[in-house]
Amino acid sequence: MIKRLKELRMEKGLTQNALAQKLNMTQQTYSDYETGKTNPNVETLIALADILECSIDYLVGRADDFGSISFKDSSATFSLEETQLLRSFRRLSKNEKTQANEYLQFLAQRYGK
């Protein structure tokens, strides 16, 4: 059921134990979700989606975008194009993210943005 749980957890830099603590459960219970031995209930799915900043549909593999992502201190949301860029960026290694950020800064400076 949970298709992207491990990928998203690792992108957030969380261990199984750290994410389990955020969910108030044991590491073994969380590990069982990640390996597909058991499935989380609806409340846990909601909590996972909130922590991992994605939609439940994305989490369970029903959608290929994160859903509507918003900032807690703002009403701004990402467009579809921005969401796709974020998804691509999140899949990069730390070094690749640094290089991408440097390139974006170069482009912004070059075009006066």
Biopython code that builds the backbone (N, CA, C, O; Angstrom):
import numpy as np
from Bio.PDB.StructureBuilder import StructureBuilder

atoms = [
    (1, "MET", "N", (0.818, -1.200, 0.000)),
    (1, "MET", "CA", (0.000, 0.000, 0.000)),
    (1, "MET", "C", (0.858, 1.258, 0.000)),
    (1, "MET", "O", (0.637, 2.161, -0.808)),
    (2, "ILE", "N", (1.816, 1.323, 0.883)),
    (2, "ILE", "CA", (2.674, 2.498, 0.954)),
    (2, "ILE", "C", (3.836, 2.305, -0.007)),
    (2, "ILE", "O", (4.751, 1.531, 0.272)),
    (3, "LYS", "N", (3.805, 2.995, -1.122)),
    (3, "LYS", "CA", (4.795, 2.779, -2.162)),
    (3, "LYS", "C", (6.023, 3.677, -2.019)),
    (3, "LYS", "O", (7.124, 3.285, -2.405)),
    (4, "ARG", "N", (5.844, 4.858, -1.478)),
    (4, "ARG", "CA", (6.927, 5.838, -1.493)),
    (4, "ARG", "C", (7.425, 6.212, -0.103)),
    (4, "ARG", "O", (8.160, 7.188, 0.047)),
    (5, "LEU", "N", (7.049, 5.474, 0.882)),
    (5, "LEU", "CA", (7.347, 5.830, 2.262)),
    (5, "LEU", "C", (8.841, 5.927, 2.529)),
    (5, "LEU", "O", (9.305, 6.927, 3.076)),
    (6, "LYS", "N", (9.592, 4.914, 2.155)),
    (6, "LYS", "CA", (11.029, 4.919, 2.421)),
    (6, "LYS", "C", (11.717, 6.054, 1.665)),
    (6, "LYS", "O", (12.549, 6.762, 2.232)),
    (7, "GLU", "N", (11.377, 6.227, 0.399)),
    (7, "GLU", "CA", (11.974, 7.291, -0.419)),
    (7, "GLU", "C", (11.750, 8.670, 0.207)),
    (7, "GLU", "O", (12.680, 9.468, 0.318)),
    (8, "LEU", "N", (10.522, 8.937, 0.609)),
    (8, "LEU", "CA", (10.206, 10.239, 1.197)),
    (8, "LEU", "C", (10.892, 10.423, 2.549)),
    (8, "LEU", "O", (11.389, 11.505, 2.859)),
    (9, "ARG", "N", (10.913, 9.362, 3.348)),
    (9, "ARG", "CA", (11.580, 9.441, 4.656)),
    (9, "ARG", "C", (13.049, 9.778, 4.476)),
    (9, "ARG", "O", (13.589, 10.632, 5.180)),
    (10, "MET", "N", (13.692, 9.107, 3.535)),
    (10, "MET", "CA", (15.120, 9.346, 3.318)),
    (10, "MET", "C", (15.369, 10.742, 2.761)),
    (10, "MET", "O", (16.362, 11.378, 3.117)),
    (11, "GLU", "N", (14.475, 11.233, 1.884)),
    (11, "GLU", "CA", (14.609, 12.592, 1.363)),
    (11, "GLU", "C", (14.544, 13.624, 2.479)),
    (11, "GLU", "O", (15.177, 14.677, 2.396)),
    (12, "LYS", "N", (13.784, 13.324, 3.516)),
    (12, "LYS", "CA", (13.679, 14.222, 4.671)),
    (12, "LYS", "C", (14.844, 14.054, 5.634)),
    (12, "LYS", "O", (14.968, 14.810, 6.598)),
    (13, "GLY", "N", (15.698, 13.068, 5.379)),
    (13, "GLY", "CA", (16.840, 12.828, 6.251)),
    (13, "GLY", "C", (16.454, 12.216, 7.585)),
    (13, "GLY", "O", (17.137, 12.422, 8.588)),
    (14, "LEU", "N", (15.369, 11.470, 7.598)),
    (14, "LEU", "CA", (14.884, 10.869, 8.837)),
    (14, "LEU", "C", (15.220, 9.380, 8.885)),
    (14, "LEU", "O", (15.149, 8.689, 7.868)),
    (15, "THR", "N", (15.577, 8.901, 10.044)),
    (15, "THR", "CA", (15.714, 7.463, 10.258)),
    (15, "THR", "C", (14.326, 6.895, 10.528)),
    (15, "THR", "O", (13.380, 7.631, 10.805)),
    (16, "GLN", "N", (14.225, 5.575, 10.442)),
    (16, "GLN", "CA", (12.950, 4.946, 10.798)),
    (16, "GLN", "C", (12.577, 5.291, 12.236)),
    (16, "GLN", "O", (11.416, 5.576, 12.532)),
    (17, "ASN", "N", (13.555, 5.263, 13.116)),
    (17, "ASN", "CA", (13.290, 5.544, 14.521)),
    (17, "ASN", "C", (12.806, 6.984, 14.726)),
    (17, "ASN", "O", (11.872, 7.223, 15.491)),
    (18, "ALA", "N", (13.440, 7.937, 14.045)),
    (18, "ALA", "CA", (13.040, 9.344, 14.200)),
    (18, "ALA", "C", (11.611, 9.560, 13.712)),
    (18, "ALA", "O", (10.832, 10.264, 14.355)),
    (19, "LEU", "N", (11.265, 8.955, 12.576)),
    (19, "LEU", "CA", (9.908, 9.112, 12.069)),
    (19, "LEU", "C", (8.914, 8.394, 12.973)),
    (19, "LEU", "O", (7.820, 8.904, 13.216)),
    (20, "ALA", "N", (9.276, 7.234, 13.466)),
    (20, "ALA", "CA", (8.414, 6.510, 14.400)),
    (20, "ALA", "C", (8.135, 7.351, 15.649)),
    (20, "ALA", "O", (7.008, 7.375, 16.142)),
    (21, "GLN", "N", (9.154, 8.036, 16.158)),
    (21, "GLN", "CA", (8.962, 8.891, 17.331)),
    (21, "GLN", "C", (7.989, 10.019, 17.034)),
    (21, "GLN", "O", (7.154, 10.352, 17.875)),
    (22, "LYS", "N", (8.085, 10.617, 15.838)),
    (22, "LYS", "CA", (7.149, 11.684, 15.462)),
    (22, "LYS", "C", (5.714, 11.169, 15.405)),
    (22, "LYS", "O", (4.761, 11.916, 15.624)),
    (23, "LEU", "N", (5.581, 9.879, 15.107)),
    (23, "LEU", "CA", (4.266, 9.267, 15.008)),
    (23, "LEU", "C", (3.821, 8.605, 16.320)),
    (23, "LEU", "O", (2.737, 8.027, 16.392)),
    (24, "ASN", "N", (4.662, 8.694, 17.349)),
    (24, "ASN", "CA", (4.376, 8.084, 18.655)),
    (24, "ASN", "C", (4.145, 6.576, 18.537)),
    (24, "ASN", "O", (3.153, 6.043, 19.034)),
    (25, "MET", "N", (5.079, 5.909, 17.873)),
    (25, "MET", "CA", (5.002, 4.455, 17.728)),
    (25, "MET", "C", (6.406, 3.879, 17.807)),
    (25, "MET", "O", (7.388, 4.621, 17.836)),
    (26, "THR", "N", (6.496, 2.583, 17.840)),
    (26, "THR", "CA", (7.806, 1.942, 17.877)),
    (26, "THR", "C", (8.420, 1.926, 16.478)),
    (26, "THR", "O", (7.720, 2.043, 15.473)),
    (27, "GLN", "N", (9.726, 1.782, 16.439)),
    (27, "GLN", "CA", (10.426, 1.693, 15.164)),
    (27, "GLN", "C", (9.960, 0.458, 14.408)),
    (27, "GLN", "O", (9.849, 0.496, 13.182)),
    (28, "GLN", "N", (9.685, -0.631, 15.108)),
    (28, "GLN", "CA", (9.242, -1.870, 14.458)),
    (28, "GLN", "C", (7.885, -1.686, 13.781)),
    (28, "GLN", "O", (7.666, -2.171, 12.671)),
    (29, "THR", "N", (6.985, -0.988, 14.452)),
    (29, "THR", "CA", (5.670, -0.739, 13.847)),
    (29, "THR", "C", (5.831, 0.062, 12.560)),
    (29, "THR", "O", (5.231, -0.261, 11.535)),
    (30, "TYR", "N", (6.658, 1.125, 12.628)),
    (30, "TYR", "CA", (6.900, 1.927, 11.433)),
    (30, "TYR", "C", (7.560, 1.081, 10.340)),
    (30, "TYR", "O", (7.159, 1.153, 9.178)),
    (31, "SER", "N", (8.553, 0.292, 10.696)),
    (31, "SER", "CA", (9.255, -0.557, 9.732)),
    (31, "SER", "C", (8.281, -1.497, 9.019)),
    (31, "SER", "O", (8.427, -1.759, 7.826)),
    (32, "ASP", "N", (7.298, -1.997, 9.748)),
    (32, "ASP", "CA", (6.299, -2.869, 9.138)),
    (32, "ASP", "C", (5.490, -2.145, 8.060)),
    (32, "ASP", "O", (5.080, -2.766, 7.080)),
    (33, "TYR", "N", (5.257, -0.844, 8.226)),
    (33, "TYR", "CA", (4.585, -0.060, 7.176)),
    (33, "TYR", "C", (5.474, 0.024, 5.936)),
    (33, "TYR", "O", (5.013, -0.158, 4.809)),
    (34, "GLU", "N", (6.753, 0.302, 6.168)),
    (34, "GLU", "CA", (7.683, 0.497, 5.068)),
    (34, "GLU", "C", (7.902, -0.786, 4.270)),
    (34, "GLU", "O", (8.090, -0.739, 3.055)),
    (35, "THR", "N", (7.879, -1.912, 4.942)),
    (35, "THR", "CA", (8.095, -3.194, 4.255)),
    (35, "THR", "C", (6.802, -3.804, 3.745)),
    (35, "THR", "O", (6.832, -4.820, 3.050)),
    (36, "GLY", "N", (5.670, -3.205, 4.077)),
    (36, "GLY", "CA", (4.387, -3.707, 3.609)),
    (36, "GLY", "C", (3.807, -4.834, 4.434)),
    (36, "GLY", "O", (2.826, -5.458, 4.029)),
    (37, "LYS", "N", (4.402, -5.108, 5.595)),
    (37, "LYS", "CA", (3.862, -6.172, 6.448)),
    (37, "LYS", "C", (2.503, -5.781, 7.016)),
    (37, "LYS", "O", (1.616, -6.623, 7.158)),
    (38, "THR", "N", (2.346, -4.509, 7.338)),
    (38, "THR", "CA", (1.061, -3.987, 7.804)),
    (38, "THR", "C", (0.825, -2.636, 7.141)),
    (38, "THR", "O", (1.743, -2.034, 6.584)),
    (39, "ASN", "N", (-0.409, -2.175, 7.210)),
    (39, "ASN", "CA", (-0.776, -0.881, 6.643)),
    (39, "ASN", "C", (-1.216, 0.074, 7.744)),
    (39, "ASN", "O", (-1.880, -0.339, 8.695)),
    (40, "PRO", "N", (-0.856, 1.329, 7.624)),
    (40, "PRO", "CA", (-1.272, 2.310, 8.635)),
    (40, "PRO", "C", (-2.764, 2.610, 8.533)),
    (40, "PRO", "O", (-3.368, 2.472, 7.469)),
    (41, "ASN", "N", (-3.341, 3.019, 9.650)),
    (41, "ASN", "CA", (-4.732, 3.443, 9.640)),
    (41, "ASN", "C", (-4.827, 4.851, 9.046)),
    (41, "ASN", "O", (-3.809, 5.475, 8.749)),
    (42, "VAL", "N", (-6.032, 5.334, 8.878)),
    (42, "VAL", "CA", (-6.248, 6.633, 8.233)),
    (42, "VAL", "C", (-5.563, 7.761, 8.998)),
    (42, "VAL", "O", (-4.953, 8.638, 8.386)),
    (43, "GLU", "N", (-5.656, 7.752, 10.313)),
    (43, "GLU", "CA", (-5.036, 8.813, 11.107)),
    (43, "GLU", "C", (-3.517, 8.825, 10.915)),
    (43, "GLU", "O", (-2.906, 9.891, 10.838)),
    (44, "THR", "N", (-2.917, 7.650, 10.838)),
    (44, "THR", "CA", (-1.473, 7.556, 10.634)),
    (44, "THR", "C", (-1.105, 7.999, 9.223)),
    (44, "THR", "O", (-0.082, 8.658, 9.038)),
    (45, "LEU", "N", (-1.914, 7.654, 8.227)),
    (45, "LEU", "CA", (-1.674, 8.128, 6.864)),
    (45, "LEU", "C", (-1.683, 9.648, 6.796)),
    (45, "LEU", "O", (-0.838, 10.254, 6.138)),
    (46, "ILE", "N", (-2.631, 10.248, 7.472)),
    (46, "ILE", "CA", (-2.712, 11.709, 7.502)),
    (46, "ILE", "C", (-1.463, 12.284, 8.144)),
    (46, "ILE", "O", (-0.878, 13.236, 7.628)),
    (47, "ALA", "N", (-1.049, 11.709, 9.270)),
    (47, "ALA", "CA", (0.154, 12.188, 9.958)),
    (47, "ALA", "C", (1.397, 12.018, 9.083)),
    (47, "ALA", "O", (2.243, 12.910, 9.025)),
    (48, "LEU", "N", (1.507, 10.878, 8.405)),
    (48, "LEU", "CA", (2.647, 10.648, 7.517)),
    (48, "LEU", "C", (2.682, 11.675, 6.386)),
    (48, "LEU", "O", (3.738, 12.226, 6.074)),
    (49, "ALA", "N", (1.528, 11.927, 5.776)),
    (49, "ALA", "CA", (1.458, 12.903, 4.693)),
    (49, "ALA", "C", (1.849, 14.290, 5.184)),
    (49, "ALA", "O", (2.534, 15.031, 4.478)),
    (50, "ASP", "N", (1.416, 14.644, 6.393)),
    (50, "ASP", "CA", (1.789, 15.946, 6.960)),
    (50, "ASP", "C", (3.292, 16.030, 7.216)),
    (50, "ASP", "O", (3.932, 17.018, 6.855)),
    (51, "ILE", "N", (3.850, 15.003, 7.832)),
    (51, "ILE", "CA", (5.275, 15.006, 8.169)),
    (51, "ILE", "C", (6.129, 14.997, 6.905)),
    (51, "ILE", "O", (7.138, 15.698, 6.828)),
    (52, "LEU", "N", (5.725, 14.207, 5.920)),
    (52, "LEU", "CA", (6.515, 14.057, 4.700)),
    (52, "LEU", "C", (6.154, 15.083, 3.626)),
    (52, "LEU", "O", (6.718, 15.084, 2.532)),
    (53, "GLU", "N", (5.204, 15.952, 3.961)),
    (53, "GLU", "CA", (4.790, 17.065, 3.103)),
    (53, "GLU", "C", (4.385, 16.610, 1.703)),
    (53, "GLU", "O", (4.924, 17.074, 0.699)),
    (54, "CYS", "N", (3.427, 15.695, 1.665)),
    (54, "CYS", "CA", (2.888, 15.207, 0.397)),
    (54, "CYS", "C", (1.430, 14.846, 0.612)),
    (54, "CYS", "O", (0.938, 14.838, 1.740)),
    (55, "SER", "N", (0.752, 14.550, -0.470)),
    (55, "SER", "CA", (-0.632, 14.102, -0.361)),
    (55, "SER", "C", (-0.661, 12.612, -0.019)),
    (55, "SER", "O", (0.310, 11.891, -0.251)),
    (56, "ILE", "N", (-1.766, 12.172, 0.524)),
    (56, "ILE", "CA", (-1.929, 10.743, 0.784)),
    (56, "ILE", "C", (-1.918, 9.986, -0.541)),
    (56, "ILE", "O", (-1.348, 8.897, -0.622)),
    (57, "ASP", "N", (-2.541, 10.547, -1.583)),
    (57, "ASP", "CA", (-2.533, 9.894, -2.893)),
    (57, "ASP", "C", (-1.110, 9.694, -3.400)),
    (57, "ASP", "O", (-0.806, 8.650, -3.976)),
    (58, "TYR", "N", (-0.233, 10.677, -3.198)),
    (58, "TYR", "CA", (1.162, 10.516, -3.616)),
    (58, "TYR", "C", (1.826, 9.419, -2.778)),
    (58, "TYR", "O", (2.558, 8.582, -3.305)),
    (59, "LEU", "N", (1.569, 9.435, -1.499)),
    (59, "LEU", "CA", (2.183, 8.478, -0.588)),
    (59, "LEU", "C", (1.849, 7.035, -0.963)),
    (59, "LEU", "O", (2.711, 6.160, -0.899)),
    (60, "VAL", "N", (0.606, 6.790, -1.350)),
    (60, "VAL", "CA", (0.193, 5.420, -1.660)),
    (60, "VAL", "C", (0.311, 5.082, -3.147)),
    (60, "VAL", "O", (-0.069, 3.988, -3.565)),
    (61, "GLY", "N", (0.836, 6.018, -3.949)),
    (61, "GLY", "CA", (1.090, 5.733, -5.351)),
    (61, "GLY", "C", (-0.077, 5.973, -6.289)),
    (61, "GLY", "O", (-0.051, 5.515, -7.432)),
    (62, "ARG", "N", (-1.098, 6.678, -5.833)),
    (62, "ARG", "CA", (-2.253, 6.975, -6.695)),
    (62, "ARG", "C", (-2.058, 8.223, -7.525)),
    (62, "ARG", "O", (-2.812, 8.457, -8.469)),
    (63, "ALA", "N", (-1.066, 9.030, -7.198)),
    (63, "ALA", "CA", (-0.793, 10.270, -7.938)),
    (63, "ALA", "C", (0.711, 10.451, -8.036)),
    (63, "ALA", "O", (1.468, 9.974, -7.190)),
    (64, "ASP", "N", (1.127, 11.147, -9.078)),
    (64, "ASP", "CA", (2.549, 11.388, -9.275)),
    (64, "ASP", "C", (2.984, 12.789, -8.880)),
    (64, "ASP", "O", (4.143, 13.152, -9.080)),
    (65, "ASP", "N", (2.080, 13.582, -8.324)),
    (65, "ASP", "CA", (2.498, 14.869, -7.791)),
    (65, "ASP", "C", (2.195, 14.904, -6.303)),
    (65, "ASP", "O", (1.403, 14.113, -5.791)),
    (66, "PHE", "N", (2.843, 15.835, -5.624)),
    (66, "PHE", "CA", (2.733, 15.900, -4.169)),
    (66, "PHE", "C", (1.377, 16.396, -3.697)),
    (66, "PHE", "O", (1.056, 16.276, -2.514)),
    (67, "GLY", "N", (0.587, 16.945, -4.586)),
    (67, "GLY", "CA", (-0.654, 17.577, -4.175)),
    (67, "GLY", "C", (-0.369, 19.041, -3.916)),
    (67, "GLY", "O", (0.688, 19.545, -4.297)),
    (68, "SER", "N", (-1.265, 19.705, -3.296)),
    (68, "SER", "CA", (-1.097, 21.118, -3.009)),
    (68, "SER", "C", (-0.210, 21.285, -1.785)),
    (68, "SER", "O", (-0.561, 20.852, -0.687)),
    (69, "ILE", "N", (0.930, 21.911, -1.980)),
    (69, "ILE", "CA", (1.873, 22.130, -0.887)),
    (69, "ILE", "C", (1.791, 23.595, -0.494)),
    (69, "ILE", "O", (1.887, 24.471, -1.354)),
    (70, "SER", "N", (1.615, 23.873, 0.784)),
    (70, "SER", "CA", (1.534, 25.259, 1.220)),
    (70, "SER", "C", (2.431, 25.476, 2.422)),
    (70, "SER", "O", (2.780, 24.541, 3.143)),
    (71, "PHE", "N", (2.791, 26.726, 2.617)),
    (71, "PHE", "CA", (3.609, 27.096, 3.758)),
    (71, "PHE", "C", (2.706, 27.370, 4.945)),
    (71, "PHE", "O", (1.633, 27.953, 4.788)),
    (72, "LYS", "N", (3.126, 26.959, 6.122)),
    (72, "LYS", "CA", (2.315, 27.155, 7.315)),
    (72, "LYS", "C", (2.136, 28.636, 7.660)),
    (72, "LYS", "O", (1.118, 29.018, 8.237)),
    (73, "ASP", "N", (3.119, 29.471, 7.309)),
    (73, "ASP", "CA", (3.042, 30.891, 7.662)),
    (73, "ASP", "C", (2.598, 31.753, 6.487)),
    (73, "ASP", "O", (2.742, 32.975, 6.536)),
    (74, "SER", "N", (2.061, 31.145, 5.432)),
    (74, "SER", "CA", (1.654, 31.894, 4.256)),
    (74, "SER", "C", (0.531, 31.151, 3.554)),
    (74, "SER", "O", (0.377, 29.942, 3.725)),
    (75, "SER", "N", (-0.247, 31.869, 2.772)),
    (75, "SER", "CA", (-1.295, 31.219, 1.989)),
    (75, "SER", "C", (-0.791, 30.844, 0.601)),
    (75, "SER", "O", (-1.561, 30.327, -0.208)),
    (76, "ALA", "N", (0.486, 31.094, 0.304)),
    (76, "ALA", "CA", (1.044, 30.778, -1.005)),
    (76, "ALA", "C", (1.139, 29.275, -1.204)),
    (76, "ALA", "O", (1.467, 28.537, -0.274)),
    (77, "THR", "N", (0.853, 28.825, -2.417)),
    (77, "THR", "CA", (1.008, 27.421, -2.770)),
    (77, "THR", "C", (1.857, 27.329, -4.027)),
    (77, "THR", "O", (2.020, 28.315, -4.746)),
    (78, "PHE", "N", (2.394, 26.155, -4.290)),
    (78, "PHE", "CA", (3.210, 25.932, -5.469)),
    (78, "PHE", "C", (2.331, 25.633, -6.676)),
    (78, "PHE", "O", (1.305, 24.966, -6.551)),
    (79, "SER", "N", (2.735, 26.128, -7.847)),
    (79, "SER", "CA", (2.073, 25.763, -9.098)),
    (79, "SER", "C", (2.471, 24.333, -9.451)),
    (79, "SER", "O", (3.354, 23.757, -8.816)),
    (80, "LEU", "N", (1.825, 23.763, -10.459)),
    (80, "LEU", "CA", (2.171, 22.424, -10.912)),
    (80, "LEU", "C", (3.626, 22.368, -11.369)),
    (80, "LEU", "O", (4.339, 21.416, -11.053)),
    (81, "GLU", "N", (4.069, 23.385, -12.113)),
    (81, "GLU", "CA", (5.466, 23.426, -12.573)),
    (81, "GLU", "C", (6.438, 23.469, -11.392)),
    (81, "GLU", "O", (7.456, 22.777, -11.403)),
    (82, "GLU", "N", (6.127, 24.281, -10.372)),
    (82, "GLU", "CA", (6.991, 24.370, -9.194)),
    (82, "GLU", "C", (7.004, 23.053, -8.424)),
    (82, "GLU", "O", (8.043, 22.646, -7.904)),
    (83, "THR", "N", (5.864, 22.394, -8.350)),
    (83, "THR", "CA", (5.786, 21.106, -7.669)),
    (83, "THR", "C", (6.635, 20.071, -8.389)),
    (83, "THR", "O", (7.323, 19.275, -7.749)),
    (84, "GLN", "N", (6.592, 20.077, -9.729)),
    (84, "GLN", "CA", (7.407, 19.144, -10.507)),
    (84, "GLN", "C", (8.895, 19.419, -10.291)),
    (84, "GLN", "O", (9.688, 18.486, -10.167)),
    (85, "LEU", "N", (9.272, 20.694, -10.245)),
    (85, "LEU", "CA", (10.667, 21.044, -9.976)),
    (85, "LEU", "C", (11.089, 20.580, -8.585)),
    (85, "LEU", "O", (12.188, 20.055, -8.406)),
    (86, "LEU", "N", (10.218, 20.773, -7.612)),
    (86, "LEU", "CA", (10.520, 20.336, -6.253)),
    (86, "LEU", "C", (10.692, 18.831, -6.191)),
    (86, "LEU", "O", (11.615, 18.334, -5.546)),
    (87, "ARG", "N", (9.810, 18.106, -6.858)),
    (87, "ARG", "CA", (9.907, 16.651, -6.870)),
    (87, "ARG", "C", (11.244, 16.212, -7.481)),
    (87, "ARG", "O", (11.919, 15.336, -6.940)),
    (88, "SER", "N", (11.615, 16.813, -8.591)),
    (88, "SER", "CA", (12.899, 16.484, -9.229)),
    (88, "SER", "C", (14.063, 16.843, -8.314)),
    (88, "SER", "O", (15.008, 16.067, -8.174)),
    (89, "PHE", "N", (13.996, 18.010, -7.695)),
    (89, "PHE", "CA", (15.063, 18.469, -6.806)),
    (89, "PHE", "C", (15.231, 17.529, -5.626)),
    (89, "PHE", "O", (16.357, 17.236, -5.223)),
    (90, "ARG", "N", (14.126, 17.052, -5.065)),
    (90, "ARG", "CA", (14.193, 16.188, -3.884)),
    (90, "ARG", "C", (14.856, 14.854, -4.178)),
    (90, "ARG", "O", (15.347, 14.192, -3.264)),
    (91, "ARG", "N", (14.876, 14.450, -5.444)),
    (91, "ARG", "CA", (15.484, 13.174, -5.812)),
    (91, "ARG", "C", (16.989, 13.277, -6.032)),
    (91, "ARG", "O", (17.660, 12.257, -6.187)),
    (92, "LEU", "N", (17.525, 14.491, -6.049)),
    (92, "LEU", "CA", (18.957, 14.679, -6.267)),
    (92, "LEU", "C", (19.753, 14.369, -5.009)),
    (92, "LEU", "O", (19.231, 14.428, -3.896)),
    (93, "SER", "N", (21.024, 14.037, -5.204)),
    (93, "SER", "CA", (21.924, 13.872, -4.061)),
    (93, "SER", "C", (22.217, 15.241, -3.466)),
    (93, "SER", "O", (21.887, 16.263, -4.068)),
    (94, "LYS", "N", (22.825, 15.268, -2.305)),
    (94, "LYS", "CA", (23.156, 16.534, -1.658)),
    (94, "LYS", "C", (24.066, 17.376, -2.553)),
    (94, "LYS", "O", (23.862, 18.583, -2.686)),
    (95, "ASN", "N", (25.064, 16.746, -3.163)),
    (95, "ASN", "CA", (25.978, 17.454, -4.051)),
    (95, "ASN", "C", (25.246, 17.995, -5.282)),
    (95, "ASN", "O", (25.482, 19.127, -5.702)),
    (96, "GLU", "N", (24.367, 17.189, -5.850)),
    (96, "GLU", "CA", (23.604, 17.630, -7.016)),
    (96, "GLU", "C", (22.668, 18.781, -6.659)),
    (96, "GLU", "O", (22.467, 19.684, -7.471)),
    (97, "LYS", "N", (22.093, 18.762, -5.458)),
    (97, "LYS", "CA", (21.240, 19.870, -5.018)),
    (97, "LYS", "C", (22.051, 21.153, -4.906)),
    (97, "LYS", "O", (21.577, 22.225, -5.281)),
    (98, "THR", "N", (23.263, 21.046, -4.393)),
    (98, "THR", "CA", (24.134, 22.217, -4.292)),
    (98, "THR", "C", (24.422, 22.777, -5.675)),
    (98, "THR", "O", (24.359, 23.989, -5.881)),
    (99, "GLN", "N", (24.737, 21.903, -6.626)),
    (99, "GLN", "CA", (25.023, 22.341, -7.985)),
    (99, "GLN", "C", (23.799, 22.971, -8.646)),
    (99, "GLN", "O", (23.918, 23.982, -9.338)),
    (100, "ALA", "N", (22.632, 22.384, -8.436)),
    (100, "ALA", "CA", (21.403, 22.934, -9.007)),
    (100, "ALA", "C", (21.118, 24.315, -8.428)),
    (100, "ALA", "O", (20.739, 25.234, -9.155)),
    (101, "ASN", "N", (21.302, 24.457, -7.128)),
    (101, "ASN", "CA", (21.074, 25.748, -6.483)),
    (101, "ASN", "C", (22.039, 26.801, -7.016)),
    (101, "ASN", "O", (21.638, 27.936, -7.273)),
    (102, "GLU", "N", (23.303, 26.435, -7.184)),
    (102, "GLU", "CA", (24.292, 27.368, -7.731)),
    (102, "GLU", "C", (23.917, 27.782, -9.151)),
    (102, "GLU", "O", (24.070, 28.946, -9.520)),
    (103, "TYR", "N", (23.431, 26.842, -9.941)),
    (103, "TYR", "CA", (23.030, 27.155, -11.313)),
    (103, "TYR", "C", (21.826, 28.091, -11.329)),
    (103, "TYR", "O", (21.784, 29.028, -12.127)),
    (104, "LEU", "N", (20.856, 27.851, -10.464)),
    (104, "LEU", "CA", (19.699, 28.733, -10.387)),
    (104, "LEU", "C", (20.097, 30.145, -9.961)),
    (104, "LEU", "O", (19.558, 31.126, -10.473)),
    (105, "GLN", "N", (21.038, 30.247, -9.029)),
    (105, "GLN", "CA", (21.522, 31.563, -8.625)),
    (105, "GLN", "C", (22.230, 32.251, -9.790)),
    (105, "GLN", "O", (22.077, 33.455, -9.993)),
    (106, "PHE", "N", (23.013, 31.473, -10.563)),
    (106, "PHE", "CA", (23.674, 32.016, -11.743)),
    (106, "PHE", "C", (22.642, 32.560, -12.739)),
    (106, "PHE", "O", (22.795, 33.671, -13.247)),
    (107, "LEU", "N", (21.595, 31.778, -13.016)),
    (107, "LEU", "CA", (20.565, 32.225, -13.951)),
    (107, "LEU", "C", (19.850, 33.486, -13.461)),
    (107, "LEU", "O", (19.595, 34.407, -14.237)),
    (108, "ALA", "N", (19.532, 33.513, -12.177)),
    (108, "ALA", "CA", (18.855, 34.683, -11.612)),
    (108, "ALA", "C", (19.726, 35.918, -11.741)),
    (108, "ALA", "O", (19.236, 36.996, -12.078)),
    (109, "GLN", "N", (21.018, 35.766, -11.475)),
    (109, "GLN", "CA", (21.934, 36.899, -11.586)),
    (109, "GLN", "C", (22.086, 37.323, -13.051)),
    (109, "GLN", "O", (22.094, 38.514, -13.362)),
    (110, "ARG", "N", (22.202, 36.362, -13.921)),
    (110, "ARG", "CA", (22.391, 36.638, -15.352)),
    (110, "ARG", "C", (21.210, 37.399, -15.941)),
    (110, "ARG", "O", (21.389, 38.302, -16.758)),
    (111, "TYR", "N", (20.009, 37.030, -15.524)),
    (111, "TYR", "CA", (18.818, 37.648, -16.071)),
    (111, "TYR", "C", (18.202, 38.711, -15.145)),
    (111, "TYR", "O", (17.072, 39.152, -15.353)),
    (112, "GLY", "N", (18.959, 39.107, -14.134)),
    (112, "GLY", "CA", (18.556, 40.193, -13.261)),
    (112, "GLY", "C", (17.319, 39.924, -12.441)),
    (112, "GLY", "O", (16.510, 40.824, -12.212)),
    (113, "LYS", "N", (17.167, 38.711, -12.004)),
    (113, "LYS", "CA", (15.981, 38.339, -11.204)),
    (113, "LYS", "C", (16.296, 38.339, -9.728)),
    (113, "LYS", "O", (15.421, 38.051, -8.911)),
]
sb = StructureBuilder()
sb.init_structure("model")
sb.init_model(0)
sb.init_chain("A")
sb.init_seg("    ")
for serial, (resi, resn, name, xyz) in enumerate(atoms, 1):
    if name == "N":
        sb.init_residue(resn, " ", resi, " ")
    sb.init_atom(name, np.array(xyz, "f"), 0.0, 1.0, " ", f" {name:<3s}", serial, name[0])
structure = sb.get_structure()
